[in-house]
Amino acid sequence: MAFNLGSLTHKDHISSLSPVRNWHSMRVENFVRIRNSLEMEMWEVTRESKRKGREKSSYAFVSPPQVKPGTGRSWEFFSIICFTGEFVSTVIRAVDMSFSTSSVGSGSRPARRTFEFGRTHVVRPKGKHQATIVWLHGLGDNGSSWSQLLETLPLPNIKWICPTAPTRPVAIFGGFPCTAWFDVGDLSEDAPDDVEGLDASAAHVANLLSTEPAGVKLGIGGFSMGTATALYSATCYIQGKFGNGNPYPVNLSAVVGLSGWLPCSRSLRNKIEGSHEAARRASSLPLLLCHGRADDVVLYKYGEKSAEALNTAGFRNLTFRTYNGLGHYTVPEEMDEVRNWLNARLGLEGSRS
């Protein structure tokens, strides 16, 4: 996985890689370097919230996303600004940092992990309740940021449920904890999949949907890592069970993924081809995937390969949209595509144009 690099100097203003570009702006007040046990750089920062008109001081950390093979070093870093109950990702300068390759994507895990999910944010439908969609945020984010965006969409018949992932150690950050639906070290095809973490998050999503009224259509959507979790949930639905064998409890009518990837793709085709019911469900489940060609966080090739893998596995009702110049964020054009697609696939009534 490759990450964008930029430069940051004292009191520079920088653009956010939150769901919407320039949603927030930050400036560095004090160039305070703190070296912690995980060898990450820390910066004291102040957030300027255009929406709320107030400031908060906190810290940003920069951590290595990958090790260059044979070197044990990385020159590319993903930065995260962590605030109390809030998250903003941004671009911070690259720093050469050495670290042990064994600390990324390796190490023994306990036989069973406990996951504590964060706050769930709900956007109530403004019109007749026809559909409920659980929308999943990206790595390090929370449900609040997407709930604010989704509330502005002219989709009055949809109830949006925006949960927050558990805070857990993440291999891509050298084991530093942040909100994540599952553990991830890199996106290469031979990278291990955290099936236990994926199952836990997919089960949480299914539980949120299972309490919805009868007759309401159910869907899952997400951004980045949220997309990966949504797509994993889709594969559980078509197989009728989670990766651990437990039954999948709800019927899905639509799945949407922005700027993400498909986990556990290696064995998907064989699992579907081995079951007539799974093949039937796969061929009929509406799927929308969108990806920017300029995405330098989850590279475009991962989105393209995911779409190809799903199509090969039998997902015939798949739409893959690409956007020239779009990075790892969303834009009105993409959200318009999501709105129109959901209107058409779910047969929603009374949506404002």
Secondary structure, 3 states (H helix, E strand, C coil): CCCCCCCCCCCCEEEECCCECCCCEEEEEEEEEEECCCCCEEEEEEEECCCCCCEEEEEEEEECCCCCCCCCEECCCEEEEEECCEEEEECCCCCCEECCHHHCCCCCCCCCCCCCCCCCEEECCCCCCCEEEEEECCCCCCHHHHHHHHCCCCCCCEEEEECCCCEEECHHHCCCEEECCCCCCCCCCCCCCCHHHHHHHHHHHHHHHHCCCCCCEEEEEEECHHHHHHHHHHHHHHHCECCCCCECCCCCCEEEEECCCCCCCCCHHHHHHCCHHHHHHHHHCCEEEEEECCCCCCCHHHHHHHHHHHHHHCCCCEEEEEECCCCCCECHHHHHHHHHHHHHHHCCCCCCC
